[in-house]
Amino acid sequence: MAHNFEIQNFEAKLQAALKRVRLVLDAVRDPQLAGDAHHQYQDKYLLAECMTNAAIASQINCLSSVLNISQEQLAQLAQWAEEKAVSLHFSLRETCEFDRKEERDVKSPVEHVTEGTLGALTASLKSSVVTKVTDFFWIYNSTYDIIAVRGVGEDAGDRIQLVSRSGREQLKTTSERAPRQSANSSTSEVNFTWLLKQLAPKTLLPCFSIDRLHAKCHTPRRNKDIEAALNYFTDFANFASRMSGYLMGLFHVNQDPAAPLPLNQLQQMQCDTSNCISVLPLLASSAAAVEGESSSAAATDTASARTGLQLCLPTSSSPSPPPPPGSALLGAPDTNRLLAEELRGLGERHSALRQ
């Protein structure tokens, strides 16, 4: 039952993503999920390569947007990957130190009234309970970094700091027990080499391809190149999940009722599927692919200039064989438009978070 629910949920997300794609591409394209479109066997290889290259471009564009990786830094990392392994290191350091204690009187909101009479005189006495409360104040500091490391990073020249953030908060308790550990650190890392090796040396554009002549290349799915891609993206997804968990924990350090953090908004953004997804198994009729090629390429250039798209798929000089006549594969310009729209949507989410 649970398995069927997961399948239905996944298919619903696919259909929602397909609707979004149809809004981005020209009306003549009529993109379809690969299972619903007539295609040749060779299209399966081409689709696997196109999706993998789109995933490479999408990830680097997202990293560039979030981590502010420049073109020069990306070129440096790609050069490192030619000789040694390159990894991304995330580290979070937390400290919590006692600051001071303060005593204050808290008056009970309940008053006791005592009345008495003496002859013709009537008098009343009001009293309330006053409690002495001791507050303990603590200073909480946190710092996190994301660093690209060549090899083991033994020299300063083997490390590039991509992100560094720090914060300070005052915490208050009613007991002498510290609200957080006095010192704590969390680290995570992922091997980044495979992704960097899929970039062409001069253009830094994705150049992934499947070696169809390799002895272990059996199908578009069962081959060493796709296996390596899946292993990398799985490892990176786990790395990103761990890093997200560490950072989301910072939002729960001091939940001040007077200034609540927008945790619900953050959770909604995590579950939001309205953003354009550039990595989808899409095919179209060959007539539609040919008809919209020129207008799609022009739209891609405009979208790239508007969003600052850093990485896209090459529209020529591809290492993969060209699509055979009658191929149902969408062209690189179409995928580039989806990449541009994905990056634009990511920018909107960043702006919403800053507000």
C-alpha positions in Angstrom: 0.0 0.0 0.0 2.8 2.4 0.9 4.7 1.5 -2.2 1.6 2.3 -4.4 1.2 5.6 -2.7 4.8 6.6 -3.4 4.3 5.7 -7.0 1.1 7.7 -7.3 2.8 10.7 -5.5 5.8 10.5 -7.9 3.6 10.3 -11.0 1.6 13.3 -9.7 4.8 15.3 -9.4 5.8 14.3 -12.9 2.5 15.5 -14.3 2.8 18.8 -12.4 6.3 19.3 -13.7 5.2 18.5 -17.3 2.5 21.2 -17.1 5.1 23.7 -16.0 7.4 22.7 -18.9 4.6 23.2 -21.4 4.3 26.8 -20.2 8.0 27.4 -20.7 8.4 25.8 -24.1 6.8 26.9 -27.3 3.3 25.7 -28.1 4.6 23.7 -31.1 6.8 21.5 -29.0 4.2 19.4 -27.3 6.7 17.7 -24.9 5.7 14.2 -23.6 7.1 11.9 -21.0 9.3 9.4 -22.7 7.0 6.5 -21.8 4.1 8.2 -23.6 6.0 9.2 -26.8 6.9 7.1 -29.8 10.7 6.9 -30.2 13.6 4.9 -31.5 15.9 2.8 -29.4 18.8 5.2 -30.0 16.7 8.0 -28.4 17.0 6.2 -25.1 20.8 6.6 -25.1 20.5 10.2 -26.3 17.8 10.9 -23.6 20.0 9.4 -20.9 22.9 11.7 -22.0 20.8 14.8 -22.3 19.2 14.3 -18.8 22.6 13.7 -17.2 24.1 16.8 -18.9 21.1 18.8 -17.8 21.5 17.5 -14.2 25.2 18.6 -14.3 24.3 22.1 -15.6 21.4 22.4 -13.1 23.5 21.5 -10.1 26.4 23.9 -11.0 23.9 26.7 -11.7 22.3 26.1 -8.3 25.6 26.0 -6.6 26.7 29.2 -8.3 23.5 30.9 -7.2 23.6 29.6 -3.6 27.4 29.6 -3.0 28.3 32.4 -5.4 30.8 30.3 -7.3 32.4 32.4 -10.0 33.4 31.3 -13.4 37.0 31.7 -12.4 36.6 29.5 -9.4 34.8 26.9 -11.4 37.6 26.8 -13.9 40.1 26.5 -11.0 38.1 23.5 -9.6 37.9 21.8 -12.9 41.7 22.2 -13.3 42.2 20.7 -9.9 40.0 17.7 -10.8 42.4 16.8 -13.7 45.1 15.9 -11.2 43.6 15.2 -7.8 40.3 14.6 -6.1 38.2 17.6 -5.3 35.7 17.6 -2.4 33.2 20.0 -0.8 33.6 20.3 3.0 30.9 21.7 5.3 31.7 22.5 8.9 29.5 23.9 11.6 30.9 25.1 15.0 28.7 26.1 18.0 29.6 27.5 21.4 27.4 28.4 24.3 28.9 30.4 27.3 27.4 31.7 30.5 27.0 35.5 30.5 25.2 36.7 33.6 22.2 36.2 35.9 19.5 38.7 36.9 16.9 38.6 39.6 13.5 40.2 39.1 10.2 40.4 41.0 7.2 39.0 39.4 3.9 40.1 40.8 1.0 37.7 40.8 -2.0 38.9 38.7 -4.3 37.6 41.4 -5.0 40.0 44.3 -6.5 39.0 47.7 -8.9 41.5 49.2 -9.6 41.4 53.0 -12.4 43.6 54.4 -13.1 44.5 58.0 -15.4 46.8 59.9 -15.0 48.8 63.1 -18.1 50.4 64.2 -19.3 52.6 61.4 -16.0 52.3 59.5 -15.3 49.8 56.8 -11.8 49.1 55.5 -10.4 46.7 52.9 -6.8 45.4 52.4 -5.5 44.3 49.1 -2.5 42.0 48.8 -0.8 39.9 46.1 2.1 37.4 46.0 5.4 38.6 44.7 7.8 35.9 43.4 11.5 36.4 43.0 12.7 34.9 39.7 16.3 34.4 38.6 17.1 34.5 34.9 20.3 33.1 33.5 21.6 34.5 30.2 23.9 32.7 27.8 25.8 33.8 24.7 25.4 31.4 21.7 27.8 31.6 18.7 27.6 29.6 15.5 29.8 29.6 12.4 29.6 27.5 9.3 31.8 27.2 6.2 31.7 25.5 2.9 35.1 24.9 1.4 36.3 23.3 -1.8 39.4 21.2 -1.1 42.0 19.7 -3.5 43.3 16.4 -2.2 43.6 16.5 1.5 44.0 20.3 1.6 47.4 20.3 3.2 48.3 23.7 1.8 46.4 27.0 1.8 46.5 27.0 -2.0 44.5 23.7 -1.9 41.4 25.3 -0.4 38.9 27.7 -1.7 36.4 29.1 0.8 33.0 29.4 -0.9 30.8 30.4 2.0 31.4 31.6 5.5 28.6 32.7 7.9 28.5 33.4 11.6 25.8 34.5 14.0 25.4 35.4 17.7 22.3 35.1 19.9 21.4 35.7 23.5 19.6 32.8 25.2 17.7 33.0 28.5 16.8 30.2 30.9 15.3 30.0 34.4 17.9 27.4 35.5 21.6 27.1 35.7 21.6 24.4 33.1 23.0 25.5 29.7 20.4 25.4 26.9 23.1 24.2 24.4 26.3 22.3 24.6 29.3 24.4 25.6 31.0 23.4 22.3 29.8 21.4 19.4 30.9 20.8 15.8 29.4 19.0 12.8 31.1 18.2 9.5 30.1 16.6 6.2 31.9 16.2 2.9 31.2 14.9 -0.6 33.6 14.0 -3.4 33.0 16.6 -6.2 35.5 15.2 -8.7 33.1 13.3 -11.0 31.0 16.5 -11.7 34.0 18.6 -12.5 35.4 16.0 -14.9 32.2 16.2 -17.0 33.0 19.8 -18.0 34.8 20.5 -21.3 38.2 22.1 -20.4 37.8 25.3 -22.5 34.1 26.0 -22.4 33.2 24.4 -19.0 30.0 23.1 -20.6 28.7 19.6 -19.8 30.1 16.9 -22.0 28.9 13.7 -20.5 28.4 10.8 -22.9 27.9 7.0 -22.7 30.7 4.9 -24.2 28.5 2.6 -26.3 31.5 0.5 -27.4 32.5 -0.4 -23.9 32.3 -4.1 -23.1 30.1 -3.4 -20.0 27.7 -1.1 -21.9 24.5 -3.3 -22.1 21.6 -0.8 -22.2 21.1 3.0 -21.8 20.7 2.3 -18.1 23.1 -0.6 -17.5 26.5 0.9 -18.3 29.5 2.2 -16.2 28.9 5.9 -17.2 25.3 6.1 -16.0 26.2 4.1 -12.9 29.0 6.6 -12.0 26.5 9.5 -12.5 23.9 7.9 -10.3 26.4 7.2 -7.6 27.6 10.8 -7.6 24.2 12.4 -7.5 23.1 10.0 -4.7 26.1 10.9 -2.7 25.6 14.6 -3.3 21.9 14.4 -2.4 22.9 12.8 1.0 25.5 15.5 1.5 22.9 18.2 0.8 20.3 16.6 3.1 22.8 16.4 6.0 23.9 20.0 5.5 20.2 21.2 5.3 19.5 19.4 8.6 22.4 21.1 10.3 21.3 24.6 9.1 17.6 24.1 9.8 18.6 23.2 13.4 19.9 26.8 13.8 16.4 28.1 13.3 15.3 26.3 16.5 18.1 27.7 18.7 16.1 30.6 20.1 12.3 30.6 19.3 11.4 34.0 20.7 7.6 34.4 20.8 8.0 38.1 20.3 9.8 37.6 17.0 8.9 34.2 15.5 10.9 32.8 12.6 9.1 31.9 9.4 9.6 28.2 9.9 6.3 27.3 8.2 7.3 29.4 5.2 10.6 27.5 5.0 8.9 24.1 5.2 6.4 25.2 2.5 9.3 26.2 0.2 11.0 22.8 0.8 7.8 21.0 -0.3 6.9 23.4 -3.1 6.9 21.8 -6.5 5.9 24.8 -8.6 9.5 25.6 -9.6 10.5 24.5 -13.1 12.4 21.2 -13.2 15.0 21.0 -15.9 15.8 17.3 -15.6 12.9 15.4 -17.0 12.6 12.4 -19.4 10.9 14.4 -22.2 10.5 13.5 -25.9 8.5 15.1 -28.7 7.6 14.4 -32.3 10.5 15.0 -34.7 8.3 17.5 -36.6 7.8 19.5 -33.5 11.5 19.4 -32.6 12.5 20.7 -36.0 9.8 23.3 -36.3 10.7 25.1 -33.0 14.5 24.8 -33.1 15.4 28.3 -34.3 12.9 30.2 -32.1 13.9 28.1 -29.1 17.6 29.0 -29.6 16.8 32.7 -29.7 14.6 32.4 -26.6 17.5 30.6 -24.9 19.9 33.4 -25.5 17.4 35.9 -24.1 16.7 33.8 -21.0 20.4 33.3 -20.4 21.1 37.0 -20.5 18.1 37.8 -18.2 18.9 35.2 -15.5 22.7 35.2 -15.6 22.7 31.5 -16.5 26.2 30.3 -16.0 26.0 26.8 -17.5 23.9 25.4 -20.3 24.1 22.5 -22.8 26.2 22.9 -25.9 24.2 23.4 -29.0 27.0 22.2 -31.2 30.3 20.3 -31.1 28.7 17.8 -28.7 30.7 14.6 -27.9 27.5 12.5 -28.4 26.4 11.3 -31.8 23.9 13.6 -33.4 20.2 12.5 -33.2 19.3 10.2 -36.1 16.7 11.4 -38.6 13.2 11.2 -37.1 14.6 11.3 -33.5 12.0 12.4 -30.8 14.7 14.0 -28.6 14.2 17.6 -27.7 17.0 19.9 -28.7 19.6 21.4 -26.4 18.0 24.9 -26.8 14.8 23.6 -25.2 16.7 22.2 -22.2 18.6 25.4 -21.9 15.3 27.3 -21.6 14.2 25.0 -18.8 17.6 25.5 -17.1 17.1 29.3 -17.4 13.6 29.1 -16.0 14.8 26.9 -13.1 17.5 29.4 -12.2 15.0 32.3 -12.3 12.6 30.5 -10.0 15.5 29.8 -7.6 16.3 33.5 -7.6 12.7 34.3 -6.7 12.8 32.0 -3.7 16.1 33.6 -2.5 14.4 37.0 -2.7 11.4 35.8 -0.7 13.6 34.4 2.0 15.5 37.7 2.3 12.3 39.5 2.9 
